[in-house]
């Protein structure tokens, strides 16, 4: 029933969506919930193409690819363009927020930097 409602493509990529937007075992990006991820997956071809890497067998994909595609998922989420860096998306988001308000801008409202995005993918890489 749920697969019929969501569609098989969403069901095949649900772990990718939840891992990027927060679930019981991953932290949530500020202001984004699971519903945002489902809508983005349905509407954004770039986000769907990034998800394909996460469906590959672990022995077929490198750590660098996971980092690269994972950060591109963050770029898609924050309305950047495919190929744009997470840092440039974060900076442009900051500039837009500064231009709109004279109040304090809470850093948690900004997209993660590339270092922060990498740590969310491999938090215990020592």
C-alpha positions in Angstrom: 0.0 0.0 0.0 2.7 2.5 1.0 4.8 1.6 -2.1 1.8 2.2 -4.3 1.3 5.6 -2.6 4.9 6.7 -2.7 6.0 4.9 -5.8 8.7 2.3 -6.2 11.5 4.9 -7.0 10.9 6.7 -3.7 10.8 3.4 -1.8 14.1 2.2 -3.4 15.7 5.5 -2.3 14.0 6.0 1.1 17.2 5.3 3.1 19.1 7.9 1.1 16.4 10.5 1.7 16.2 9.7 5.4 20.0 9.6 5.8 20.3 13.1 4.3 17.4 14.7 6.1 17.5 13.0 9.5 15.9 10.0 11.0 16.3 8.1 14.3 20.1 7.5 13.7 21.2 10.6 11.8 20.9 14.2 12.9 18.5 16.5 11.1 19.5 19.5 9.0 18.0 22.6 10.6 14.5 23.4 9.2 14.3 20.4 6.9 12.2 17.4 7.6 11.4 14.1 5.8 8.6 15.7 3.8 11.0 18.1 2.2 13.2 15.2 1.1 10.3 13.3 -0.4 9.1 16.4 -2.4 12.7 17.2 -3.5 13.2 13.6 -4.7 10.0 13.8 -6.7 10.7 17.2 -8.3 14.5 17.4 -8.7 16.3 15.3 -11.2 19.6 16.3 -9.8 18.7 15.0 -6.3 17.5 11.7 -7.9 20.7 11.3 -9.9 22.8 11.8 -6.7 20.8 9.1 -4.9 21.9 6.5 -7.5 25.4 6.3 -6.0 23.9 5.4 -2.6 22.2 2.3 -4.0 25.4 0.8 -5.2 27.2 -2.0 -3.4 29.8 -0.6 -0.9 32.6 -2.4 -2.8 31.7 -0.6 -6.0 31.8 3.0 -4.7 34.7 4.9 -3.1 34.6 7.0 0.0 35.4 10.0 -2.1 32.4 9.3 -4.3 30.1 9.1 -1.3 31.5 12.4 0.0 31.2 14.1 -3.4 27.6 12.9 -4.1 26.6 13.4 -0.5 27.7 17.0 -0.6 25.9 17.4 -3.9 22.7 16.2 -2.2 23.1 19.1 0.3 23.6 21.5 -2.6 20.4 20.3 -4.2 18.6 20.5 -0.8 19.6 24.2 -0.4 18.6 25.0 -4.0 22.1 25.1 -5.5 22.9 23.8 -8.9 24.5 20.5 -9.6 28.3 20.9 -9.6 28.2 24.0 -7.3 30.2 23.6 -4.1 28.5 23.4 -0.8 30.7 26.3 0.4 29.4 28.6 -2.4 25.8 27.6 -1.6 26.4 28.4 2.1 28.0 31.7 1.3 25.2 32.8 -1.1 22.6 31.8 1.5 24.4 33.8 4.1 24.6 36.9 1.8 20.9 36.6 1.0 20.0 36.4 4.7 22.2 39.4 5.5 20.7 41.4 2.7 17.1 40.7 4.0 17.6 41.4 7.7 19.5 43.5 10.2 19.0 40.9 12.9 21.3 38.2 14.1 21.6 35.3 11.7 21.8 32.0 13.5 24.5 29.8 11.8 22.4 26.7 12.2 20.0 28.2 9.5 22.8 28.1 6.9 23.8 25.1 4.8 26.7 23.1 6.1 30.2 23.8 4.9 32.0 21.1 2.9 33.9 20.0 6.0 30.7 19.8 8.0 28.9 17.9 5.2 31.8 15.4 5.0 31.7 14.8 8.8 28.0 14.0 8.5 28.9 11.2 6.1 31.9 9.8 8.0 31.7 11.0 11.6 34.1 8.4 13.0 36.8 8.3 10.3 39.9 7.8 12.5 
